[in-house]
Amino acid sequence: MATLKRPAPLGRVFSRDPDDDHVIACAIAARADAIVSGDDDLLSMKSVSDIEIRTVAQALDWLQAEG
């Protein structure tokens, strides 16, 4: 099951690599709990708009802890 969301323009640059801002815009539009990425530019941010940015290993640990 999926719900399509059309992200709104961010209005400013969030990432040090502006090409990554579409990922952030999608996460904000979807009200995501986390962004899972291997991208150093995203990972360096740690979080954005209360959305944590995690590596795959961190996400797996988090999912196991949530049960």
HUJO-V602623 format. One record per residue. N is the residue number from 1. RES is the residue in three letters. SS is DSSP state (A for helix, B for strand, O for the rest). PSI is psi in degrees with one decimal (NA if undefined). Layout:
N&RES&SS&PSI, N&RES&SS&PSI
This chain:
1&MET&O&138.9, 2&ALA&O&150.7, 3&THR&O&123.4, 4&LEU&O&135.6, 5&LYS&O&139.9, 6&ARG&O&111.2, 7&PRO&O&141.2, 8&ALA&O&153.1, 9&PRO&O&140.7, 10&LEU&O&-29.7, 11&GLY&O&-15.3, 12&ARG&O&166.0, 13&VAL&O&129.8, 14&PHE&O&-49.4, 15&SER&O&155.5, 16&ARG&O&-15.7, 17&ASP&O&99.7, 18&PRO&A&-21.9, 19&ASP&A&-20.2, 20&ASP&A&-9.5, 21&ASP&A&-24.3, 22&HIS&A&-32.3, 23&VAL&A&-43.8, 24&ILE&A&-43.5, 25&ALA&A&-41.7, 26&CYS&A&-41.8, 27&ALA&A&-40.8, 28&ILE&A&-45.5, 29&ALA&A&-35.5, 30&ALA&O&-3.8, 31&ARG&O&47.5, 32&ALA&O&151.5, 33&ASP&O&-30.7, 34&ALA&B&157.6, 35&ILE&B&127.0, 36&VAL&B&122.7, 37&SER&O&157.5, 38&GLY&O&4.9, 39&ASP&O&120.5, 40&ASP&A&-35.0, 41&ASP&A&-42.0, 42&LEU&A&-46.2, 43&LEU&A&-31.1, 44&SER&O&-19.8, 45&MET&O&-24.9, 46&LYS&O&-44.7, 47&SER&B&162.4, 48&VAL&B&130.7, 49&SER&O&46.4, 50&ASP&O&16.5, 51&ILE&B&116.2, 52&GLU&B&146.9, 53&ILE&B&120.0, 54&ARG&B&155.7, 55&THR&O&169.7, 56&VAL&A&-44.0, 57&ALA&A&-43.6, 58&GLN&A&-39.7, 59&ALA&A&-41.5, 60&LEU&A&-42.6, 61&ASP&A&-43.6, 62&TRP&A&-43.7, 63&LEU&A&-39.4, 64&GLN&A&-38.9, 65&ALA&A&-33.4, 66&GLU&A&-20.6, 67&GLY&O&NA
